[in-house]
Amino acid sequence: MMRKSKFCRMMMSLLLLMTAAGCSTAAPTPAPTMTPQAATTPQPEFTPATPAPQEETSSVLVVYFSATGNTERAAEMIAEQTGGQLMALEPTEPYSEEDLDYNDENSRVSMEYADPSRRTVELVQTTPEGWDDVTTVFIGYPIWWGEAAWPVTSFVEANDFSGKTVIPFCTSASSGLGDSAQQLADSANGGTWREGRRFSSSVSEEELRSWLDELGL
């Protein structure tokens, strides 16, 4: 009787375990995590760079040699009022203050004046860029013994002025234009040479403006 009761208890325990196992549920499997695709940024289309506009070359050139700064000042005012380009004539062997002492017979300019074969002055730059596009050339210089300073003659002899209008001007304390402009025209290769003008060393903007108006510039 006791064995039967023990057997019954064992069977009931086993039945309870089986029932509990049948009622339990397995843990749900986590859903896979989806990684979002990175947003694609539209790439800009390549646009070729637009070349910067080229500056127009001025048709007016103001070229000058200045020994003491007076001609340079006048040339700068002419260039400003005409919209022209400036070109300073620079000897490869610059003139010193002693070289320009015409009261000293042993100074450089005095010896060059005494011996014309020494008046060919080599320049750092003889022909400016865009020379072919220039239509009007102002040529400024100081007066040396009634003539244009030698570096200016070197410039004139080295260039072709065909198709260009050339306008000489000089600055001096007392000397007049003399034959300096005509001598330059005679030394030049072509060009239409207009009558030159002499200005004092302290020429004003108003004087130059009046002259340019007379020239129609």
N, CA and C of each residue as an Amber inpcrd file, in Angstrom:
protein
   651
   0.8350000  -1.1900000   0.0000000   0.0000000   0.0000000   0.0000000
   0.8710000   1.2410000   0.0000000   1.9190000   1.1800000   0.8060000
   2.8440000   2.2970000   0.8890000   3.5970000   2.4540000  -0.4150000
   3.9650000   1.3790000  -1.0430000   4.6830000   1.4540000  -2.3330000
   3.8020000   2.0950000  -3.3800000   2.5250000   1.7340000  -3.3610000
   1.5960000   2.2590000  -4.3510000   1.4340000   3.7590000  -4.1670000
   1.3670000   4.1560000  -2.8840000   1.2030000   5.5900000  -2.5990000
   2.4320000   6.3650000  -3.0430000   3.6420000   5.8260000  -2.8020000
   4.8750000   6.4690000  -3.2040000   4.9600000   6.5760000  -4.7110000
   4.5210000   5.5290000  -5.4010000   4.5350000   5.5070000  -6.8570000
   3.6030000   6.5640000  -7.4020000   2.4330000   6.6970000  -6.7210000
   1.4430000   7.6860000  -7.1870000   2.0040000   9.0970000  -7.0550000
   2.7190000   9.3390000  -5.9250000   3.2790000  10.6850000  -5.7320000
   4.3340000  11.0050000  -6.7970000   5.1270000  10.0070000  -7.1550000
   6.1690000  10.2170000  -8.1600000   5.5500000  10.5460000  -9.5060000
   4.4620000   9.8580000  -9.8510000   3.8020000  10.0700000 -11.1260000
   3.1830000  11.4580000 -11.1810000   2.6290000  11.8770000 -10.0430000
   2.0170000  13.2110000 -10.0160000   3.0590000  14.3060000 -10.1470000
   4.2310000  14.0990000  -9.5320000   5.3160000  15.0970000  -9.6370000
   5.7980000  15.1940000 -11.0670000   5.9460000  14.0280000 -11.7220000
   6.3980000  14.0170000 -13.1060000   5.3930000  14.7030000 -14.0030000
   4.0740000  14.4660000 -13.7110000   3.0240000  15.0810000 -14.5120000
   3.0520000  16.6010000 -14.3590000   3.2980000  17.0700000 -13.1230000
   3.3700000  18.5230000 -12.8830000   4.5460000  19.1600000 -13.6250000
   5.6880000  18.4550000 -13.6380000   6.8820000  18.9980000 -14.3350000
   6.6300000  19.1080000 -15.8280000   5.9550000  18.0710000 -16.3940000
   5.6730000  18.0790000 -17.8240000   4.6920000  19.1820000 -18.1750000
   3.7020000  19.3980000 -17.2680000   2.7170000  20.4630000 -17.5270000
   3.3730000  21.8320000 -17.4860000   4.2970000  22.0250000 -16.4940000
   4.9940000  23.3250000 -16.3670000   5.8590000  23.5900000 -17.5910000
   6.5300000  22.5430000 -18.0840000   7.3850000  22.7030000 -19.2720000
   6.5600000  23.0460000 -20.4800000   5.3730000  22.4510000 -20.6070000
   4.5240000  22.7150000 -21.7690000   3.9740000  24.1120000 -21.7410000
   3.7670000  24.6740000 -20.5240000   3.1870000  26.0340000 -20.4440000
   4.2130000  27.1250000 -20.6460000   5.5450000  26.8280000 -20.4680000
   6.5840000  27.8800000 -20.6140000   6.7980000  28.2070000 -22.0900000
   7.1790000  29.4390000 -22.3910000   7.4400000  29.8940000 -23.7810000
   8.8780000  30.3060000 -23.9220000   9.4170000  30.0070000 -25.0640000
  10.8270000  30.3790000 -25.3140000  10.9370000  31.8840000 -25.4560000
  12.0740000  32.4410000 -25.0660000  12.3230000  33.8930000 -25.1930000
  12.3650000  34.2660000 -26.6600000  11.6500000  35.3170000 -27.0170000
  11.6230000  35.7120000 -28.4400000  12.9990000  36.1100000 -28.9390000
  13.2490000  35.7430000 -30.1690000  14.5320000  36.1080000 -30.7940000
  14.4890000  37.5720000 -31.2160000  15.4410000  38.3770000 -30.7720000
  15.3990000  39.8090000 -31.1240000  15.4150000  39.9810000 -32.6330000
  14.5910000  40.9210000 -33.0940000  14.5680000  41.2160000 -34.5330000
  15.8970000  41.8350000 -34.9340000  16.4010000  41.5070000 -36.0940000
  17.6890000  42.0800000 -36.5270000  17.5720000  43.5990000 -36.6810000
  18.6310000  44.2610000 -36.2420000  18.6620000  45.7190000 -36.3440000
  19.1020000  46.1200000 -37.7370000  18.3240000  46.9740000 -38.3860000
  18.6440000  47.4360000 -39.7360000  19.4510000  48.7230000 -39.6470000
  20.6280000  48.7260000 -40.2350000  21.4670000  49.9330000 -40.2420000
  21.0700000  50.7960000 -41.4240000  20.5910000  52.0110000 -41.1890000
  20.1610000  52.8500000 -42.3210000  21.3310000  53.2050000 -43.2310000
  21.0550000  53.2550000 -44.5120000  22.0900000  53.6250000 -45.4780000
  22.4160000  55.1080000 -45.3320000  23.7160000  55.4360000 -45.4190000
  24.1180000  56.8400000 -45.3250000  23.5550000  57.6090000 -46.4980000
  23.0280000  58.7900000 -46.2030000  22.4490000  59.6140000 -47.2690000
  23.5300000  60.0300000 -48.2490000  23.2380000  59.9350000 -49.5020000
  24.2060000  60.3060000 -50.5340000  24.0730000  61.7840000 -50.8580000
  25.1570000  62.5340000 -50.6580000  25.1370000  63.9770000 -50.9430000
  25.3940000  64.2080000 -52.4210000  24.4750000  64.8850000 -53.1070000
  24.6900000  65.1300000 -54.5450000  25.9780000  65.9160000 -54.7680000
  26.7740000  65.4650000 -55.7100000  28.0280000  66.1440000 -56.0200000
  27.7830000  67.2760000 -57.0090000  28.3400000  68.4690000 -56.7420000
  28.1220000  69.5790000 -57.6760000  28.8080000  69.3060000 -59.0030000
  28.1860000  69.7790000 -60.0620000  28.8040000  69.6320000 -61.3800000
  29.9930000  70.5720000 -61.4970000  31.0380000  70.1370000 -62.1940000
  32.2430000  70.9560000 -62.3660000  31.9680000  72.0480000 -63.3900000
  32.2280000  73.2670000 -62.9560000  32.0570000  74.4080000 -63.8520000
  33.4200000  75.0320000 -64.0980000  33.9020000  75.0400000 -65.3190000
  35.2220000  75.6360000 -65.5830000  35.2520000  77.0870000 -65.1460000
  36.3960000  77.4960000 -64.5740000  36.5390000  78.8800000 -64.1310000
  36.5050000  79.8240000 -65.3170000  35.8530000  80.9450000 -65.1090000
  35.7780000  81.9520000 -66.1660000  37.0300000  82.8110000 -66.1110000
  37.7780000  82.9030000 -67.1920000  39.0090000  83.7020000 -67.1610000
  38.6970000  85.1450000 -66.8010000  39.6040000  85.7470000 -65.9880000
  39.4220000  87.1510000 -65.6300000  39.5880000  88.0100000 -66.8680000
  38.7530000  89.0380000 -66.9920000  38.8770000  89.8920000 -68.1730000
  40.2330000  90.5660000 -68.2320000  40.7970000  90.6260000 -69.4090000
  42.0940000  91.2540000 -69.5840000  41.9330000  92.7720000 -69.6210000
  42.8660000  93.4520000 -68.9390000  42.8250000  94.8940000 -68.9720000
  43.1740000  95.3820000 -70.3680000  42.4200000  96.3700000 -70.8040000
  42.6850000  96.9100000 -72.1210000  43.9750000  97.7080000 -72.0930000
  44.7630000  97.5600000 -73.1240000  46.0080000  98.3030000 -73.2290000
  45.7010000  99.7270000 -73.6660000  46.2410000 100.6900000 -72.9190000
  45.9960000 102.0810000 -73.2640000  46.6530000 102.3930000 -74.5940000
  45.9980000 103.2290000 -75.4210000  46.5580000 103.6010000 -76.7110000
  47.4760000 104.8080000 -76.5800000  47.5910000 105.3490000 -75.3470000
  48.4500000 106.5120000 -75.0950000  49.6400000 106.0750000 -74.2330000
  50.8240000 106.4570000 -74.6620000  52.0390000 106.1760000 -73.8880000
  52.7360000 107.4990000 -73.6000000  53.0960000 107.6920000 -72.3370000
  53.8630000 108.8690000 -71.9390000  55.2440000 108.3790000 -71.5310000
  56.2130000 108.5780000 -72.3970000  57.5680000 108.1120000 -72.1330000
  58.4310000 109.3330000 -71.8100000  59.3250000 109.1900000 -70.8650000
  60.0920000 110.3660000 -70.4540000  61.4360000 109.9670000 -69.8630000
  62.3640000 110.9280000 -69.9150000  63.5940000 110.8390000 -69.1350000
  63.6080000 112.0500000 -68.2310000  63.8770000 111.8310000 -66.9490000
  63.8950000 112.9240000 -65.9870000  65.1960000 112.8880000 -65.2060000
  65.9320000 113.9970000 -65.2540000  67.2140000 114.0520000 -64.5450000
  67.0330000 114.4730000 -63.0960000  66.1260000 115.4280000 -62.8460000
  65.9580000 115.9520000 -61.4870000  64.5460000 115.7850000 -60.9430000
  63.6440000 115.1660000 -61.7170000  62.2890000 114.9210000 -61.2350000
  61.2440000 115.8530000 -61.8130000  61.6580000 116.9560000 -62.4480000
  60.6840000 117.9030000 -62.9920000  59.9100000 117.3200000 -64.1770000
  60.6280000 116.6760000 -65.0900000  59.9540000 116.0750000 -66.2460000
  59.0860000 114.9060000 -65.8090000  59.5460000 114.1690000 -64.8290000
  58.7510000 113.0450000 -64.3080000  57.4120000 113.5360000 -63.7780000
  57.4370000 114.6250000 -63.0420000  56.1980000 115.1780000 -62.4800000
  55.2310000 115.5810000 -63.5830000  55.7240000 116.2420000 -64.6110000
  54.8610000 116.6420000 -65.7240000  54.3170000 115.4140000 -66.4550000
  55.1680000 114.4120000 -66.6490000  54.7480000 113.1970000 -67.3460000
  53.6510000 112.4710000 -66.5830000  53.7720000 112.4240000 -65.2770000
  52.7530000 111.7520000 -64.4620000  51.4050000 112.4580000 -64.5820000
  51.4190000 113.7800000 -64.6110000  50.1600000 114.5210000 -64.7380000
  49.5340000 114.3140000 -66.1160000  50.3680000 114.2660000 -67.1570000
  49.8510000 114.0170000 -68.5090000  49.2360000 112.6220000 -68.5880000
  49.9100000 111.6370000 -68.0140000  49.4010000 110.2640000 -68.0370000
  48.0800000 110.1690000 -67.2850000  47.9820000 110.8680000 -66.1660000
  46.7500000 110.8230000 -65.3800000  45.5930000 111.4550000 -66.1530000
  45.8600000 112.5540000 -66.8470000  44.7850000 113.2610000 -67.5430000
  44.4010000 112.6100000 -68.8750000  45.2810000 111.8040000 -69.4350000
  44.9760000 111.1410000 -70.7070000  44.6600000 109.6560000 -70.5340000
  44.8650000 109.1340000 -69.3310000  44.6750000 107.6950000 -69.1130000
  45.7790000 106.8800000 -69.7460000  46.9160000 107.5160000 -69.9850000
  48.0220000 106.8350000 -70.6570000  48.9050000 106.0360000 -69.7190000
  49.7220000 105.1970000 -70.3270000  50.7040000 104.4160000 -69.5730000
  51.9880000 105.2370000 -69.4550000  52.7090000 105.0170000 -68.3680000
  53.9730000 105.7150000 -68.1330000  55.1510000 104.8030000 -68.4210000
  56.1910000 105.3660000 -69.0000000  57.4310000 104.6130000 -69.1740000
  58.6050000 105.5490000 -68.9210000  59.3680000 105.2470000 -67.8970000
  60.5620000 106.0300000 -67.5930000  61.7470000 105.4290000 -68.3400000
  62.5190000 106.2690000 -68.9910000  63.7260000 105.8110000 -69.6770000
  64.8620000 105.7630000 -68.6500000  65.4110000 104.5750000 -68.4460000
  66.4420000 104.3760000 -67.4400000  67.7410000 103.9280000 -68.1020000
  68.7750000 104.7500000 -68.0610000  70.0670000 104.3300000 -68.6030000
  70.6180000 103.1560000 -67.7970000  71.2770000 102.2340000 -68.4820000
  71.8830000 101.1180000 -67.7530000  72.9660000 101.6230000 -66.8070000
  73.5580000 102.7560000 -67.1720000  74.5090000 103.4330000 -66.2790000
  73.8600000 104.7520000 -65.8560000  73.1690000 104.7610000 -64.7130000
  72.4230000 105.9540000 -64.3080000  73.3210000 107.1800000 -64.1540000
  72.7190000 108.3400000 -64.3670000  73.4360000 109.5970000 -64.1710000
  73.4200000 109.9740000 -62.6960000  74.5950000 110.2740000 -62.1560000
  74.6770000 110.7430000 -60.7810000  74.5550000 112.2710000 -60.7760000
  74.4520000 112.8360000 -59.6080000  74.3700000 114.2910000 -59.5030000
  75.6150000 114.9470000 -60.0790000  76.7570000 114.3390000 -59.8380000
  78.0140000 114.8780000 -60.3870000  78.0370000 114.7540000 -61.9070000
  77.4630000 113.6660000 -62.4320000  77.4120000 113.4750000 -63.8870000
  76.6260000 114.5970000 -64.5660000  75.6400000 115.1470000 -63.8510000
  74.7360000 116.1290000 -64.4400000  75.1990000 117.5790000 -64.2400000
  76.3760000 117.7730000 -63.6830000  76.8950000 119.1230000 -63.4470000
  77.4740000 119.6870000 -64.7430000  76.6200000 120.3980000 -65.4910000
  77.0790000 120.9170000 -66.7860000  78.0620000 122.0750000 -66.6410000
  78.2220000 122.5820000 -65.4090000  79.2260000 123.6320000 -65.1900000
  80.6330000 123.0600000 -65.0590000  80.7070000 121.7460000 -64.8990000
  82.0030000 121.0670000 -64.7890000  82.3340000 120.4480000 -66.1420000
  83.3700000 120.9400000 -66.7890000  83.7090000 120.4370000 -68.1190000
  84.1550000 118.9850000 -68.1150000  84.4360000 118.4690000 -66.9210000
  84.8380000 117.0630000 -66.8230000  83.6900000 116.1480000 -66.3950000
  82.4920000 116.7050000 -66.2440000  81.3520000 115.8730000 -65.8640000
  80.9320000 115.0180000 -67.0540000  80.1450000 114.0270000 -66.7800000
  79.7280000 113.0870000 -67.8340000  78.9510000 113.7930000 -68.9460000
  77.9440000 114.6030000 -68.5770000  77.1460000 115.2470000 -69.6210000
  77.9690000 116.2510000 -70.4220000  78.9230000 116.9120000 -69.7610000
  79.7720000 117.8700000 -70.4730000  80.6400000 117.1640000 -71.4980000
  81.1820000 116.0170000 -71.1270000  82.0320000 115.2740000 -72.0610000
  81.1960000 114.6600000 -73.1840000  79.9570000 114.2390000 -72.8700000
  79.0750000 113.7100000 -73.9100000  78.6800000 114.8110000 -74.8870000
  78.4840000 116.0100000 -74.3650000  78.1480000 117.1340000 -75.2390000
  79.3310000 117.4850000 -76.1350000  80.5260000 117.4650000 -75.5670000
  81.7220000 117.8060000 -76.3420000  82.0280000 116.7570000 -77.3960000
  81.6350000 115.5030000 -77.1510000  81.9170000 114.4100000 -78.0850000
  80.6100000 113.6790000 -78.4120000  79.9290000 114.0650000 -79.5030000
  78.6400000 113.4620000 -79.8560000  78.6700000 111.9430000 -79.9760000
  79.8220000 111.3640000 -80.2470000  79.8950000 109.9090000 -80.3830000
  79.6390000 109.2110000 -79.0490000  79.6750000 109.9790000 -77.9490000
  79.4570000 109.3840000 -76.6270000  78.0070000 109.5510000 -76.1650000
  77.1640000 110.1060000 -77.0170000  75.8010000 110.4160000 -76.5950000
  74.8170000 109.2560000 -76.7710000  75.2450000 108.1510000 -77.3370000
  74.3590000 106.9840000 -77.4510000  74.3000000 106.3140000 -76.0910000
  73.1680000 106.4590000 -75.4330000  73.0090000 105.9590000 -74.0630000
  72.2080000 104.6600000 -74.0890000  72.8030000 103.5990000 -73.5940000
  72.1020000 102.3120000 -73.5360000  71.0280000 102.3630000 -72.4580000
  69.8400000 101.8560000 -72.7900000  68.7100000 101.9060000 -71.8700000
  68.3860000 100.5210000 -71.3020000  67.8540000 100.4940000 -70.0960000
  67.4290000  99.2360000 -69.4680000  66.3220000  98.6030000 -70.3010000
  65.3700000  99.4040000 -70.7580000  64.2870000  98.9380000 -71.6220000
  64.0970000  99.9560000 -72.7290000  64.1480000  99.4730000 -73.9520000
  64.0450000 100.3730000 -75.1030000  62.6310000 100.4500000 -75.6380000
  61.9520000  99.2990000 -75.7140000  60.5990000  99.2500000 -76.2670000
  59.6400000  98.7080000 -75.2180000  58.5720000  99.4370000 -74.9140000
  57.6290000  98.9790000 -73.8920000  56.7450000  97.8560000 -74.4070000
  56.1500000  97.1080000 -73.4850000  55.1900000  96.0770000 -73.8700000
  53.9580000  96.7450000 -74.4860000  53.3870000  96.0870000 -75.4850000
  52.2050000  96.6400000 -76.1330000  52.4940000  97.8030000 -77.0570000
  53.7380000  97.9370000 -77.4700000  54.1380000  99.0560000 -78.3270000
  53.3080000  99.1110000 -79.6110000  53.0000000  97.9780000 -80.1760000
  52.2540000  97.9540000 -81.4410000  50.8460000  98.5200000 -81.2830000
  50.2940000  98.4750000 -80.0630000  48.9390000  98.9590000 -79.8220000
  48.8810000 100.4550000 -79.4990000  50.0380000 101.0470000 -79.2800000
  50.0910000 102.4700000 -78.9320000  49.8460000 103.3170000 -80.1760000
  48.9730000 104.2970000 -80.0540000  48.6890000 105.1800000 -81.1910000
  49.1880000 106.6030000 -80.9610000  49.3140000 107.0110000 -79.6910000
  49.7800000 108.3610000 -79.3600000  50.9240000 108.2710000 -78.3570000
  52.0380000 108.9140000 -78.6810000  53.2160000 108.8610000 -77.8080000
  53.6150000 110.2790000 -77.3940000  53.5690000 110.5440000 -76.1040000
  54.1450000 111.7710000 -75.5670000  55.5910000 111.4640000 -75.1870000
  56.5080000 112.3370000 -75.5500000  57.9190000 112.1320000 -75.2100000
  58.4020000 113.3590000 -74.4380000  58.7500000 113.1400000 -73.1700000
  59.1750000 114.2390000 -72.3080000  60.6530000 114.1610000 -71.9540000
  61.2650000 115.3420000 -71.7900000  62.7030000 115.3720000 -71.5250000
  63.1260000 116.7490000 -71.0050000  64.2620000 116.8100000 -70.3300000
  64.8710000 118.1010000 -70.0160000  65.7110000 118.5600000 -71.2170000
  65.9990000 119.8440000 -71.2720000  66.8250000 120.4030000 -72.3510000
  68.2880000 120.4180000 -71.9200000  69.1270000 119.8100000 -72.7430000
  70.5690000 119.8470000 -72.5210000  71.2120000 120.5540000 -73.7120000
  71.7650000 121.7410000 -73.4550000  72.4180000 122.5200000 -74.5000000
  71.5250000 122.6860000 -75.7330000  70.2440000 122.9650000 -75.4940000
  69.3090000 123.2030000 -76.5840000  68.8050000 121.9400000 -77.2680000
  69.1750000 120.7860000 -76.7520000  68.7480000 119.5130000 -77.3430000
  68.0100000 118.6660000 -76.3100000  67.3190000 117.6310000 -76.8060000
  66.6930000 116.6800000 -75.8850000  67.7840000 115.8680000 -75.1940000
  67.5690000 115.5730000 -73.9290000  68.5380000 114.7510000 -73.1890000
  68.8460000 113.4850000 -73.9730000  70.0960000 113.0870000 -73.9870000
  70.5610000 111.9940000 -74.8600000  69.7610000 110.6940000 -74.7370000
  69.3490000 110.2640000 -73.5310000  68.6020000 108.9950000 -73.4630000
  67.3340000 108.9930000 -74.3120000  66.7230000 110.1800000 -74.4980000
  65.5020000 110.2550000 -75.3050000  65.8190000 109.9870000 -76.7690000
  66.9460000 110.5190000 -77.2340000  67.3540000 110.2630000 -78.6200000
  67.5910000 108.7720000 -78.8410000  68.1750000 108.1130000 -77.8460000
  68.4070000 106.6700000 -77.9570000  67.0890000 105.9210000 -78.0970000
  66.0800000 106.3290000 -77.3510000  64.7540000 105.7050000 -77.4370000
  64.1390000 105.9240000 -78.8150000  64.2100000 107.1500000 -79.3060000
  63.5960000 107.4900000 -80.5920000  64.2550000 106.7110000 -81.7270000
  65.5580000 106.6250000 -81.7040000  66.2750000 105.9490000 -82.7910000
  66.0380000 104.4340000 -82.7880000  65.6500000 103.8810000 -81.6380000
  65.5210000 102.4270000 -81.5160000  64.1420000 101.9010000 -81.8780000
  63.1590000 102.7900000 -82.1000000  61.7870000 102.3260000 -82.2980000
  61.1840000 102.7970000 -83.6190000  60.1760000 102.0370000 -84.0460000
  59.4500000 102.3630000 -85.2740000  58.1650000 103.0940000 -84.8810000
  58.0330000 104.3440000 -85.3230000  56.8770000 105.1680000 -84.9620000
  55.8120000 105.2050000 -86.0610000  55.9270000 104.3390000 -87.0310000
  54.9580000 104.3190000 -88.1290000  53.5420000 104.1350000 -87.5840000
  52.6020000 104.9790000 -88.0550000  51.2190000 104.8830000 -87.6320000
  50.9260000 105.5000000 -86.2830000  51.9180000 106.1590000 -85.6690000
  51.7300000 106.7570000 -84.3500000  51.8240000 108.2820000 -84.4320000
  51.0770000 108.9470000 -83.5660000  51.1890000 110.3940000 -83.4100000
  52.1350000 110.6610000 -82.2550000  53.1440000 111.4850000 -82.4780000
  54.1790000 111.7290000 -81.4730000  54.1260000 113.1960000 -81.0480000
  54.0900000 113.4250000 -79.7380000  53.9660000 114.7810000 -79.1970000
  55.0930000 115.0190000 -78.1890000  56.1010000 115.7950000 -78.5560000
  57.2090000 116.0630000 -77.6290000  56.8340000 117.1570000 -76.6150000
  57.4450000 117.0980000 -75.4550000  57.3420000 118.1980000 -74.4860000
  58.6110000 118.1960000 -73.6470000  58.9710000 119.3750000 -73.1560000
  60.1810000 119.4510000 -72.3370000  59.9220000 120.3320000 -71.1310000
  60.7640000 120.1880000 -70.1430000  60.7240000 121.0610000 -68.9700000
  62.0980000 121.6940000 -68.8160000  62.1040000 122.9510000 -68.4330000
  63.3860000 123.6370000 -68.2170000  63.1530000 124.8550000 -67.3480000
  64.2200000 125.3200000 -66.7430000  64.1260000 126.5140000 -65.9020000
  64.0630000 127.7700000 -66.7570000  64.7670000 127.7560000 -67.8860000
  64.7900000 128.9550000 -68.7270000  64.8780000 128.6400000 -70.2160000
  65.5310000 127.5590000 -70.5880000  65.7330000 127.2470000 -72.0020000
  64.4120000 126.9460000 -72.6950000  64.3120000 127.3290000 -73.9690000
  63.1220000 127.0290000 -74.7350000  63.2180000 125.6680000 -75.3950000
  62.1810000 125.3110000 -76.1380000  62.1600000 124.0220000 -76.8330000
  63.2370000 123.9510000 -77.9050000  63.4990000 125.1040000 -78.5260000
  64.5200000 125.1440000 -79.5740000  64.2120000 124.1930000 -80.7150000
  65.2590000 123.5660000 -81.2280000  65.1110000 122.6040000 -82.3210000
  65.0230000 121.1680000 -81.8180000  64.8770000 121.0090000 -80.4950000
  64.9550000 119.6640000 -79.9270000  63.8870000 118.7300000 -80.4960000
  62.6520000 119.2170000 -80.6250000  61.5830000 118.3660000 -81.1320000
  61.8270000 118.0010000 -82.5900000  62.2820000 118.9580000 -83.3910000
  62.5440000 118.6850000 -84.7970000  63.6990000 117.7110000 -84.9480000
  64.7060000 117.8460000 -84.1190000  65.8450000 116.9200000 -84.1750000
  65.3980000 115.4950000 -83.8630000  64.4920000 115.3370000 -82.9000000
  63.9760000 114.0010000 -82.5930000  63.1890000 113.4460000 -83.7730000
  62.3680000 114.2960000 -84.3880000  61.5760000 113.8520000 -85.5400000
  62.4850000 113.4220000 -86.6820000  63.5870000 114.1500000 -86.8670000
  64.5240000 113.8040000 -87.9370000  65.2360000 112.4800000 -87.6600000
  65.3790000 112.1450000 -86.3720000  66.0710000 110.9040000 -86.0010000
  65.1380000 109.6980000 -85.9800000  63.8190000 109.9620000 -86.0290000
  62.8400000 108.8870000 -85.8540000  62.5690000 108.1410000 -87.1400000
  62.0980000 106.9210000 -86.9600000  61.6410000 106.0980000 -88.0780000
  60.1270000 106.2290000 -88.1480000  59.6360000 107.1510000 -88.9850000
  58.2110000 107.3140000 -89.1890000  57.5210000 108.0870000 -88.0870000
  56.1970000 108.0890000 -88.1430000  55.3820000 108.7820000 -87.1590000
  54.9210000 110.1480000 -87.6420000  53.7850000 110.5770000 -87.1060000
  53.2850000 111.9230000 -87.3700000  53.6420000 112.7770000 -86.1640000
  54.5910000 113.6830000 -86.3430000  55.1130000 114.4630000 -85.2340000
  54.4000000 115.8060000 -85.1540000  53.8550000 116.0820000 -83.9870000
  53.1680000 117.3500000 -83.7750000  54.1060000 118.3340000 -83.0740000
  53.7350000 119.5990000 -83.1340000  54.5780000 120.6290000 -82.5290000
  54.6930000 120.3960000 -81.0240000  55.8960000 120.5060000 -80.5220000
  56.1180000 120.2670000 -79.0990000  55.8250000 121.4980000 -78.2570000
  55.9800000 121.3430000 -76.9660000  55.7150000 122.4430000 -76.0360000
  56.7240000 122.4100000 -74.8880000  57.2040000 123.5790000 -74.5230000
  58.1090000 123.7080000 -73.3860000  57.3190000 124.1790000 -72.1790000
  57.5860000 123.5790000 -71.0150000  56.9360000 123.9740000 -69.7700000
  57.9990000 124.3100000 -68.7270000  57.6260000 125.1500000 -67.8030000
  58.5500000 125.4670000 -66.7190000  58.6700000 124.2610000 -65.7960000
  59.6790000 124.2940000 -64.9570000  59.9080000 123.1760000 -64.0380000
  58.7690000 123.0150000 -63.0430000  57.9920000 124.0920000 -62.8380000
  56.8900000 124.0440000 -61.8720000  55.5310000 124.0810000 -62.5700000
  55.4380000 123.4730000 -63.7620000  54.1930000 123.4750000 -64.5230000
  53.0360000 122.9350000 -63.6860000  51.8540000 123.5350000 -63.8470000
  50.6790000 123.1340000 -63.0790000  49.7870000 122.1920000 -63.8880000
  48.8820000 121.5350000 -63.1840000  47.9240000 120.6540000 -63.8440000
  47.0280000 121.4410000 -64.7990000  46.6850000 122.6730000 -64.4130000
  45.8190000 123.4980000 -65.2590000  46.5010000 123.8250000 -66.5880000
  47.7890000 124.1260000 -66.5370000  48.5180000 124.4240000 -67.7750000
  48.5490000 123.2080000 -68.6950000  48.7920000 122.0540000 -68.1170000
  48.8450000 120.8360000 -68.9250000  47.4590000 120.4850000 -69.4720000
  46.4140000 120.7010000 -68.6660000  45.0630000 120.4100000 -69.1380000
  44.6970000 121.2980000 -70.3120000  45.0800000 122.5700000 -70.2270000
  44.8060000 123.5060000 -71.3150000  45.5100000 123.0660000 -72.5930000
  46.7440000 122.6170000 -72.4540000  47.5100000 122.1600000 -73.6270000
  46.8760000 120.9140000 -74.2260000  46.4820000 119.9790000 -73.3870000
  45.8570000 118.7440000 -73.8850000  44.5320000 119.0380000 -74.5870000
  43.8090000 120.0420000 -74.0900000  42.5670000 120.4410000 -74.7460000
  42.8630000 120.9880000 -76.1370000  43.9440000 121.7570000 -76.2660000
  44.3400000 122.2950000 -77.5700000  44.6610000 121.1490000 -78.5460000
  45.2410000 120.0880000 -77.9890000  45.6060000 118.9390000 -78.8190000
  44.3950000 118.0630000 -79.1510000  43.2920000 118.3050000 -78.4610000
  42.1040000 117.4910000 -78.6760000  42.1420000 116.1930000 -77.9330000
  42.8760000 116.1520000 -76.8210000  43.0100000 114.9190000 -76.0360000
  42.3880000 115.1010000 -74.6560000
